[in-house]
């Protein structure tokens, strides 16, 4: 059996090597390394794939979130509601812009932001909600957009883990995650479902004016060279990364289907065990693209299981071991532990298994057998 990887980037590269090598060589030969044709071509392909009017590439996913917030012209002290159980980048950018993060608990089934907790947290200072499509599963966007409309709030989708997921609205229409709110942001970090060979990100919106403003922000506030109309940043996707992403975008649906296939096998082999809760998935299988396959381990030492799997050459991850409200950088006296009961439970129980498009049934069977061997 091939060595198990948490993410098999080498195997993925070998599958598309001729196309990638040709695309990279073309960039080298043209020497258009910044804002070259490859960036414009990838942007157009991404807009067509997502069905969104504007995709604005940028340097990384954290920048994408920050620039999306900058584009909304929020003021210091404005409150942004987001989930406590996620990666720090979401709250990091809020603080960098002198906005106020308001962390709320999550749904124990989906790990996504809990609608009732959002509503309870809304105050006159609230200006936006950032839902995260955590681990690749779409957040409840209909309910979030209804709340936002009711209270006149912006919605910024953190789609760093969910690109390619399809959300089905209550009326039966469908939309790609990241394109439903006022603005969306994603990451092309190498381990993502659509990953570059370095850093990269993008911002999505259907708002023409917002898109124009953001295009200036990502390029030092310039629309005409050396004329700075707005305060901007230096956050451009380079042509080498765009060339890789253009190739890989053609395979994104295939990659996501392979991940779903692996998730189905994991769930089939682990379901029914009293110490395991397998990932929840809506009846619409397209709403989850399994950036991570994350179990909850009950009444057992999760950390001992991590150690056991590593000893058996099975990589795994704990995403995330410390909730944001307890992180040194973001904690404050205003937080009450009683309001984070689900998150506090999840950080003790979650474990993410190897998940990528090159995962084989043989590997999944080995991993699940070892888990069941440990749990008994």
Backbone torsions as a table, in degrees:
resi	resn	phi	psi	omega
1	UNK	NA	136.6	177.8
2	UNK	-62.8	144.6	179.4
3	UNK	-56.3	135.3	-177.6
4	UNK	-81.0	130.6	176.5
5	UNK	-113.7	146.9	173.6
6	UNK	-62.4	-44.2	173.0
7	UNK	-139.0	123.4	-175.0
8	UNK	-97.5	78.0	-178.9
9	UNK	-70.3	-31.6	179.6
10	UNK	-67.2	-45.2	178.3
11	UNK	-62.4	-38.7	178.8
12	UNK	-65.4	-41.9	179.4
13	UNK	-62.9	-43.4	-177.8
14	UNK	-60.1	-31.2	-179.3
15	UNK	-68.3	-31.7	-176.3
16	UNK	-119.1	17.7	-172.6
17	UNK	-53.2	-49.4	-177.7
18	UNK	-59.2	-41.8	-178.8
19	UNK	-67.3	-44.0	-178.8
20	UNK	-65.7	-46.0	-178.8
21	UNK	-60.3	-40.6	178.6
22	UNK	-65.0	-42.8	-179.1
23	UNK	-65.4	-41.3	179.1
24	UNK	-67.5	-39.0	179.0
25	UNK	-63.0	-36.3	178.9
26	UNK	-63.2	-42.5	178.1
27	UNK	-63.6	-43.0	179.2
28	UNK	-60.5	-39.0	-177.5
29	UNK	-73.1	-34.6	-179.6
30	UNK	-82.7	-21.1	-177.2
31	UNK	55.9	25.6	175.7
32	UNK	-92.2	77.4	-169.3
33	UNK	-82.2	-25.7	-179.8
34	UNK	-123.0	127.9	179.8
35	UNK	54.6	35.9	178.5
36	UNK	-82.4	-179.0	-179.3
37	UNK	-56.4	-34.5	-178.4
38	UNK	-61.2	-35.7	179.4
39	UNK	-68.0	-45.2	-179.6
40	UNK	-65.3	-38.6	179.4
41	UNK	-66.6	-42.9	178.4
42	UNK	-64.6	-41.0	179.1
43	UNK	-57.6	-47.5	-179.8
44	UNK	-63.2	-44.0	179.0
45	UNK	-61.9	-39.9	-179.1
46	UNK	-67.2	-41.8	177.2
47	UNK	-60.6	-43.1	-179.8
48	UNK	-66.6	-40.6	-179.6
49	UNK	-64.3	-44.7	-175.4
50	UNK	-82.2	-18.2	-175.5
51	UNK	69.9	37.6	-179.3
52	UNK	-118.8	149.6	-176.3
53	UNK	-70.2	-36.7	-173.5
54	UNK	-135.2	124.5	168.1
55	UNK	-118.6	125.1	-178.6
56	UNK	-115.3	104.7	179.7
57	UNK	-66.3	150.7	177.2
58	UNK	-149.2	-173.6	-167.5
59	UNK	-77.5	-28.1	-179.0
60	UNK	-167.3	171.0	-176.1
61	UNK	-69.8	-33.1	178.0
62	UNK	-66.7	-43.7	174.3
63	UNK	-58.5	-40.2	-178.6
64	UNK	-58.2	-44.1	177.9
65	UNK	-65.5	-44.9	-178.3
66	UNK	-63.3	-44.8	-178.7
67	UNK	-66.8	-36.7	176.3
68	UNK	-59.3	-43.2	178.1
69	UNK	-67.3	-40.9	177.9
70	UNK	-59.9	-37.1	-178.3
71	UNK	-64.5	-23.1	-178.6
72	UNK	-87.1	-2.6	175.0
73	UNK	56.9	43.2	177.2
74	UNK	-74.3	159.0	-175.4
75	UNK	-110.9	150.9	177.9
76	UNK	-50.5	133.9	-179.0
77	UNK	95.2	-17.3	175.0
78	UNK	-60.5	140.4	-176.0
79	UNK	-94.6	136.2	178.2
80	UNK	-121.8	121.4	-179.6
81	UNK	-90.8	130.8	176.9
82	UNK	-150.7	176.5	-173.6
83	UNK	-82.7	144.3	177.6
84	UNK	-75.3	-27.2	-174.3
85	UNK	-101.9	89.4	178.8
86	UNK	-170.3	-179.4	177.1
87	UNK	-74.2	151.9	-171.1
88	UNK	-65.7	-22.4	-175.9
89	UNK	-54.9	-34.2	-176.5
90	UNK	-61.7	-45.2	-179.2
91	UNK	-84.7	-27.4	179.6
92	UNK	-55.8	-47.8	-176.6
93	UNK	-69.6	-31.2	176.5
94	UNK	-60.8	-47.1	-178.5
95	UNK	-68.4	-38.2	179.9
96	UNK	-60.4	-29.0	-179.1
97	UNK	-94.2	11.3	-179.9
98	UNK	60.6	27.3	170.6
99	UNK	-90.6	170.9	-175.9
100	UNK	-111.5	113.5	177.1
101	UNK	-75.9	137.1	174.0
102	UNK	-120.7	107.0	-175.2
103	UNK	-89.6	137.0	178.7
104	UNK	-131.5	164.1	-175.5
105	UNK	-75.2	172.4	-173.9
106	UNK	-122.1	167.2	176.5
107	UNK	-74.4	126.7	-177.9
108	UNK	-66.9	-19.2	179.2
109	UNK	-82.9	-49.1	-173.1
110	UNK	-98.2	-17.0	-174.2
111	UNK	71.1	3.5	179.8
112	UNK	-90.4	163.5	-176.4
113	UNK	-53.2	137.4	-175.9
114	UNK	-87.9	124.5	-175.3
115	UNK	-58.2	-46.8	-178.5
116	UNK	-60.9	-34.8	179.6
117	UNK	-71.9	-33.3	175.1
118	UNK	-60.8	-49.5	-175.4
119	UNK	-61.3	-40.1	179.5
120	UNK	-65.5	-27.0	-174.7
121	UNK	-88.2	-9.1	-177.0
122	UNK	-70.3	130.2	176.6
123	UNK	-130.2	175.6	176.3
124	UNK	-60.5	-19.7	179.8
125	UNK	-87.9	-9.8	-177.9
126	UNK	-68.5	131.5	-179.7
127	UNK	-123.8	-16.9	-175.9
128	UNK	-159.5	161.0	174.1
129	UNK	-124.5	135.4	173.0
130	UNK	-115.9	98.0	171.2
131	UNK	-81.5	144.3	177.9
132	UNK	-112.9	130.1	176.1
133	UNK	-84.5	75.5	-166.7
134	UNK	-68.8	136.2	178.5
135	UNK	61.3	9.6	178.0
136	UNK	103.9	1.0	-179.1
137	UNK	-100.2	128.6	-176.2
138	UNK	-65.1	137.5	174.5
139	UNK	-72.7	164.7	-178.2
140	UNK	-75.0	80.0	-168.6
141	UNK	-69.7	-32.7	178.4
142	UNK	-59.5	-48.7	-178.3
143	UNK	-65.7	-38.3	179.3
144	UNK	-66.0	-43.7	179.9
145	UNK	-67.3	-34.7	176.7
146	UNK	-63.4	-44.8	177.0
147	UNK	-61.7	-43.8	-179.0
148	UNK	-61.9	-43.0	178.9
149	UNK	-64.4	-42.4	-178.8
150	UNK	-60.5	-40.1	-174.6
151	UNK	-106.9	8.7	178.3
152	UNK	55.8	55.6	-179.1
153	UNK	-114.3	152.4	171.6
154	UNK	-81.0	152.4	172.9
155	UNK	-123.1	121.6	176.8
156	UNK	-113.2	112.7	-179.2
157	UNK	-82.7	125.3	171.0
158	UNK	-90.3	99.5	-174.3
159	UNK	-106.1	25.5	-176.3
160	UNK	-60.2	-29.4	-177.6
161	UNK	-109.0	-0.3	-170.3
162	UNK	-119.1	13.6	-174.0
163	UNK	-63.2	132.8	-177.7
164	UNK	99.2	-14.3	178.0
165	UNK	-71.3	145.3	179.8
166	UNK	-114.3	123.4	178.9
167	UNK	-95.9	132.2	176.4
168	UNK	-101.1	117.4	179.7
169	UNK	-72.5	165.8	-179.5
170	UNK	-59.2	-29.2	-179.3
171	UNK	-86.4	4.3	177.0
172	UNK	93.3	-13.2	176.5
173	UNK	-72.2	159.1	-175.4
174	UNK	-124.3	152.7	176.4
175	UNK	-152.2	149.5	175.8
176	UNK	-73.4	139.4	175.0
177	UNK	-60.2	146.6	-175.4
178	UNK	96.0	-13.9	-177.1
179	UNK	-115.0	6.0	-172.1
180	UNK	-94.8	-39.9	178.2
181	UNK	-74.7	-172.8	178.1
182	UNK	-67.4	-31.5	179.0
183	UNK	-156.5	148.4	178.6
184	UNK	-129.5	158.8	-179.9
185	UNK	-138.7	144.7	177.5
186	UNK	-140.3	165.9	178.5
187	UNK	-117.5	144.6	172.8
188	UNK	-113.1	29.7	173.9
189	UNK	-51.0	144.5	-170.6
190	UNK	-51.7	-32.1	-176.9
191	UNK	-84.0	-4.3	-179.9
192	UNK	-69.4	164.8	178.7
193	UNK	-56.7	-37.8	170.2
194	UNK	-116.3	95.1	-172.6
195	UNK	-114.2	141.8	175.3
196	UNK	-83.9	-173.0	174.5
197	UNK	-105.5	33.8	179.7
198	UNK	175.0	-156.4	179.3
199	UNK	-84.2	156.5	176.3
200	UNK	-179.2	159.8	178.3
201	UNK	-161.9	178.0	177.6
202	UNK	-159.1	155.1	177.4
203	UNK	-118.6	141.2	-178.0
204	UNK	-124.4	142.0	172.3
205	UNK	-162.9	155.4	172.5
206	UNK	-102.3	3.3	-178.7
207	UNK	-91.6	114.1	-176.2
208	UNK	-61.3	-44.8	-177.9
209	UNK	-66.7	-43.0	179.0
210	UNK	-63.6	-41.6	179.2
211	UNK	-61.0	-43.2	179.5
212	UNK	-61.5	-44.7	-179.9
213	UNK	-61.7	-44.7	-178.2
214	UNK	-66.1	-36.6	178.9
215	UNK	-61.4	-32.0	175.1
216	UNK	-73.0	-42.6	-177.5
217	UNK	-58.4	-43.6	-173.9
218	UNK	-67.8	-16.3	-174.7
219	UNK	-123.5	56.0	176.2
220	UNK	61.1	22.7	179.3
221	UNK	75.2	18.4	-176.7
222	UNK	-102.8	136.7	165.5
223	UNK	-109.0	-29.3	171.6
224	UNK	-122.1	135.2	-174.0
225	UNK	-54.3	128.5	178.8
226	UNK	72.7	9.6	171.6
227	UNK	-114.7	108.9	-172.3
228	UNK	-100.3	102.7	-174.6
229	UNK	-89.1	-25.9	179.3
230	UNK	-136.5	163.4	174.2
231	UNK	-75.8	121.5	-176.1
232	UNK	-126.0	-168.4	178.2
233	UNK	-135.8	172.3	175.0
234	UNK	-102.4	96.4	-175.8
235	UNK	-145.2	80.5	-178.2
236	UNK	-116.3	140.4	172.9
237	UNK	-76.2	125.0	-178.1
238	UNK	-79.6	160.6	-171.3
239	UNK	-65.9	-32.8	178.8
240	UNK	-62.4	-45.1	179.1
241	UNK	-67.0	-40.0	178.9
242	UNK	-61.9	-38.7	179.7
243	UNK	-63.0	-41.9	177.5
244	UNK	-65.4	-46.1	-177.0
245	UNK	-65.1	-34.5	177.7
246	UNK	-61.5	-41.4	176.7
247	UNK	-66.1	-49.0	-174.0
248	UNK	-69.4	-28.0	177.3
249	UNK	-59.7	-34.4	178.2
250	UNK	-62.7	-22.8	-177.3
251	UNK	-105.3	1.9	-172.5
252	UNK	-59.1	-45.1	179.3
253	UNK	-62.7	-38.4	176.4
254	UNK	-63.4	-45.8	178.5
255	UNK	-58.6	-44.7	-177.7
256	UNK	-68.0	-35.1	176.9
257	UNK	-66.5	-38.0	177.3
258	UNK	-64.8	-39.0	176.8
259	UNK	-63.8	-42.9	178.6
260	UNK	-62.8	-40.0	177.9
261	UNK	-60.4	-44.8	177.7
262	UNK	-63.2	-39.6	-179.7
263	UNK	-65.2	-37.9	178.3
264	UNK	-63.5	-41.4	178.5
265	UNK	-67.1	-42.9	175.2
266	UNK	-55.5	-50.5	-175.6
267	UNK	-64.8	-41.6	178.6
268	UNK	-59.7	-38.2	-175.6
269	UNK	-85.5	-18.5	-176.6
270	UNK	-109.9	-16.5	-177.4
271	UNK	-61.9	145.2	176.6
272	UNK	92.7	-12.5	178.5
273	UNK	-75.7	132.6	-173.9
274	UNK	-65.3	-19.3	-178.2
275	UNK	-100.5	6.4	-174.7
276	UNK	-127.4	132.2	166.0
277	UNK	-112.8	115.6	179.6
278	UNK	-79.7	161.2	-176.1
279	UNK	-59.9	136.0	175.0
280	UNK	-72.4	142.3	176.0
281	UNK	-141.3	134.6	177.1
282	UNK	-63.3	163.3	178.5
283	UNK	-60.4	-28.0	175.1
284	UNK	-82.7	101.4	-174.5
285	UNK	-62.7	-17.8	-177.8
286	UNK	-78.6	-6.5	-177.4
287	UNK	-83.8	-2.4	-179.7
288	UNK	-134.6	122.4	-179.3
289	UNK	-109.0	9.6	171.1
290	UNK	48.5	58.8	167.3
291	UNK	-59.3	-38.6	170.9
292	UNK	-129.5	149.3	169.4
293	UNK	-107.7	104.2	-168.6
294	UNK	-115.4	118.2	177.3
295	UNK	-91.3	158.4	163.1
296	UNK	-108.6	127.8	179.6
297	UNK	-104.2	118.6	-174.1
298	UNK	-103.6	143.2	172.9
299	UNK	51.2	41.2	-177.8
300	UNK	-156.5	159.0	-179.5
301	UNK	-81.2	98.6	-178.7
302	UNK	-58.7	-42.7	-177.3
303	UNK	-66.9	-32.2	175.2
304	UNK	-67.8	-34.9	176.0
305	UNK	-65.1	-42.4	176.6
306	UNK	-56.6	-47.2	-179.8
307	UNK	-61.6	-43.2	-179.7
308	UNK	-63.1	-44.9	179.8
309	UNK	-63.4	-43.3	178.8
310	UNK	-62.1	-37.9	177.7
311	UNK	-64.6	-24.9	178.1
312	UNK	-100.3	23.3	175.9
313	UNK	58.2	38.0	174.6
314	UNK	-116.1	107.6	177.5
315	UNK	-70.4	150.8	176.6
316	UNK	-157.0	171.0	-177.9
317	UNK	-141.3	154.5	173.5
318	UNK	-113.1	102.7	-179.7
319	UNK	-118.1	94.7	19.0
320	UNK	-137.8	143.6	-172.6
321	UNK	-78.8	-20.9	-178.8
322	UNK	-132.2	124.8	178.6
323	UNK	-66.4	155.8	-176.9
324	UNK	-61.2	-36.3	-176.9
325	UNK	-67.4	-14.9	179.0
326	UNK	-103.5	-1.4	178.6
327	UNK	-73.5	140.9	-177.2
328	UNK	-54.6	-38.8	-175.7
329	UNK	-70.4	-23.4	-168.7
330	UNK	-125.1	-3.5	-179.2
331	UNK	-78.0	153.4	173.5
332	UNK	-158.4	169.8	-172.7
333	UNK	-67.9	-14.8	-177.5
334	UNK	-76.1	-13.4	-179.2
335	UNK	-83.4	137.2	178.2
336	UNK	-116.0	122.6	-176.1
337	UNK	-55.5	-28.3	-179.0
338	UNK	-62.6	-22.6	-179.2
339	UNK	-85.0	-1.7	-177.5
340	UNK	-127.1	36.8	-174.5
341	UNK	-63.2	-39.6	-178.9
342	UNK	-69.6	-49.7	179.9
343	UNK	-59.4	-44.3	-179.9
344	UNK	-61.0	-31.0	176.6
345	UNK	-75.3	-43.9	-176.6
346	UNK	-61.5	-40.8	-176.6
347	UNK	-64.7	-17.8	176.4
348	UNK	-89.1	-16.2	-169.3
349	UNK	-115.1	-26.3	-168.7
350	UNK	-76.6	145.1	171.7
351	UNK	-148.2	131.1	-179.1
352	UNK	-103.9	131.5	-176.3
353	UNK	-94.7	163.8	176.0
354	UNK	-50.7	133.0	-178.7
355	UNK	-150.0	116.3	177.1
356	UNK	-167.3	172.4	-172.8
357	UNK	-76.0	-10.3	-180.0
358	UNK	-100.8	3.8	-178.4
359	UNK	-67.1	132.5	-178.3
360	UNK	-101.2	160.9	176.5
361	UNK	-61.0	-39.2	178.8
362	UNK	-59.3	-42.5	178.6
363	UNK	-66.9	-42.4	178.9
364	UNK	-61.8	-42.1	179.4
365	UNK	-63.1	-41.0	178.9
366	UNK	-63.6	-45.5	-179.0
367	UNK	-61.9	-48.6	-177.0
368	UNK	-67.9	-35.1	176.9
369	UNK	-63.7	-40.0	179.1
370	UNK	-67.5	-37.8	176.8
371	UNK	-62.1	-47.0	-179.1
372	UNK	-68.2	-32.4	175.4
373	UNK	-61.8	-42.8	179.8
374	UNK	-68.2	-44.5	-175.3
375	UNK	-76.3	-24.6	178.1
376	UNK	81.1	NA	NA
